[in-house]
Amino acid sequence: SLLYRGGVLERGATRGDGTTGEDITHNVRTIRSIPLRLRGEDFPSLLEVRGEIYMPKAGFEQLNKRARERGEKTFVNPRNAAAGSLRQLDSRITAQRPLRFFAYGVGEVPAGAPPTHSRMLARLEALGFPVAKERDVANGADGLLRYYARIGSQRDRLPYAIDGVVYKVD
C-alpha cells in the first residue's frame, strides 16, 4: 500500500497478516518504478495505491549469481527475495536489489474516480504507476477462458513469475 498526500509519497506499508502490516516507507522509496511524486496536477489530495513489489526473473538470477560468487546463501524464489528485500532494516541493501512495482488498484476510491476498474488502472498509469501490460477486458465466460489460455501460453516467457490469472469485475 502506497499512500500519497498532495501527490507526494507519504508511506509504504505491507498488508502483513491482513490486519497489521509493516511500515516499509524507507525501502519503497528506493524502488525506481514507484513514483515519489505523482505525475500531472489532477490527482486526489489523498490516494492509496495498492500493488505488488516483485523481482523480475532476470534480476533474481543475477542476485543469486552474485550471492554464489561471494559464497553467500541464495534465495529460493523471486517472491521470497522481494519480500526479504522489503524487510531489510538498511534501505541501502534494498536499493541494490532489482525490485519493481505493479499497481493493481486503490484502497479507498477517491471522489471523481473513473467508473470502472480498467479505467482506474489507466488513470494510475497516467499518474506514473506501472501497471501490467498483460491486462485486458474480457466479456463473458468465453472471453475469460480465452484470456486464461492466452496468459497460460505466455506464462513461461513473461519476465516475472505469476501464480495464475486474477479476474476483476470491471
C-alpha positions in Angstrom: 0.0 0.0 0.0 1.4 3.4 -1.0 -0.2 6.5 0.5 0.1 9.8 -1.4 -0.9 13.1 0.2 -0.9 16.1 -2.1 0.7 13.9 -4.8 3.8 13.1 -2.7 4.6 9.6 -1.4 4.0 9.6 2.4 4.0 6.0 3.4 4.6 2.5 2.1 3.2 -0.5 4.1 2.8 -4.2 3.7 -0.6 -5.9 4.2 1.1 -8.1 6.8 -1.4 -10.6 8.3 -4.4 -8.8 6.8 -4.9 -6.6 9.9 -1.5 -5.3 10.8 1.2 -4.5 8.3 4.7 -3.2 8.4 5.9 0.3 7.6 8.4 -0.1 4.7 8.5 3.5 3.6 12.3 3.8 3.8 12.6 0.8 1.4 9.8 1.6 -1.1 11.5 5.0 -1.7 14.4 3.1 -3.2 12.4 1.3 -5.8 12.7 3.3 -9.1 9.3 2.2 -10.5 7.5 3.7 -7.5 6.9 7.4 -8.1 7.9 9.6 -5.2 5.6 12.3 -6.7 2.6 11.8 -8.9 2.7 12.9 -12.5 0.5 15.9 -13.5 -1.6 18.0 -11.3 -5.0 16.4 -11.5 -4.8 13.9 -8.6 -6.8 13.4 -5.4 -5.5 15.1 -2.3 -5.3 11.6 -0.7 -4.6 8.5 -2.7 -3.9 5.0 -1.5 -2.5 2.8 -4.4 -2.3 -0.9 -3.9 0.0 -3.2 -5.8 2.8 -5.7 -5.7 6.5 -5.3 -5.4 8.2 -8.1 -7.3 11.6 -9.2 -8.6 11.9 -9.9 -12.3 13.3 -13.3 -13.2 16.5 -11.9 -14.8 17.2 -9.8 -11.7 16.6 -12.8 -9.4 19.1 -14.9 -11.4 21.7 -12.1 -11.2 21.1 -11.6 -7.5 21.6 -15.3 -6.8 24.7 -15.4 -9.2 26.4 -12.6 -7.2 25.5 -14.4 -3.9 27.0 -17.7 -5.2 30.2 -15.9 -6.3 30.5 -14.4 -2.8 29.8 -17.7 -1.1 26.5 -16.3 0.4 23.2 -18.0 0.8 20.9 -17.8 -2.3 17.2 -17.1 -2.4 14.7 -19.9 -3.2 12.4 -17.9 -5.5 11.8 -14.3 -6.6 8.8 -13.8 -4.3 10.9 -14.6 -1.2 13.8 -12.4 -2.5 11.4 -9.5 -2.9 9.7 -10.0 0.5 13.1 -10.3 2.2 14.3 -7.2 0.4 11.4 -5.1 1.7 12.1 -6.2 5.3 15.7 -5.0 5.3 16.5 -2.6 8.1 19.1 -1.0 5.8 17.4 0.6 2.8 20.8 0.7 1.0 20.5 -3.1 0.7 17.0 -2.8 -0.7 18.2 -0.2 -3.2 20.7 -2.7 -4.6 18.0 -5.3 -5.3 16.3 -5.4 -8.7 12.8 -4.7 -7.4 9.8 -3.4 -9.5 6.2 -2.4 -8.7 2.9 -3.0 -10.4 -0.2 -1.0 -9.3 -3.4 -3.1 -9.3 -5.9 -0.9 -7.5 -6.7 1.7 -5.0 -7.6 1.4 -1.3 -10.4 3.9 -1.0 -12.0 5.1 -4.3 -11.4 8.8 -4.4 -14.2 11.2 -5.4 -14.3 11.7 -9.2 -12.5 8.4 -9.8 -13.0 6.5 -13.1 -16.2 4.4 -13.1 -14.5 1.1 -14.0 -11.5 -0.9 -12.8 -9.9 -0.9 -16.2 -10.2 2.9 -16.4 -8.8 3.3 -12.9 -5.7 1.3 -14.0 -5.3 3.6 -17.0 -5.6 6.6 -14.6 -3.0 5.1 -12.3 -0.7 4.6 -15.3 -1.2 8.3 -16.3 -0.2 9.3 -12.7 3.1 7.5 -13.2 2.5 4.0 -11.9 3.5 0.9 -13.8 0.6 -1.5 -14.4 0.7 -4.9 -16.0 0.7 -4.7 -19.8 -1.0 -8.1 -20.0 -4.2 -6.8 -18.6 -7.3 -6.9 -20.7 -11.1 -6.5 -20.6 -13.0 -9.7 -21.4 -16.7 -10.3 -21.8 -18.5 -13.4 -20.6 -17.2 -16.9 -19.8 -15.7 -17.5 -23.3 -13.8 -14.2 -23.1 -12.4 -15.1 -19.7 -11.4 -18.6 -20.9 -9.6 -17.1 -24.0 -7.7 -14.7 -21.7 -6.8 -17.5 -19.4 -5.4 -19.6 -22.3 -3.5 -16.6 -23.7 -1.8 -15.8 -20.4 -1.1 -19.6 -19.9 0.6 -19.7 -23.3 2.8 -16.7 -22.4 3.5 -17.6 -18.8 7.0 -19.0 -19.2 8.0 -16.1 -21.4 6.9 -13.4 -19.0 9.8 -11.5 -17.4 8.3 -12.2 -13.9 6.8 -15.1 -12.2 3.0 -15.4 -11.8 0.8 -17.7 -9.7 -2.0 -17.5 -12.2 -4.7 -15.3 -13.6 -6.7 -12.8 -11.5 -10.1 -11.7 -12.7 -11.7 -8.5 -11.5 -15.2 -7.2 -12.2 -15.0 -4.0 -14.3 
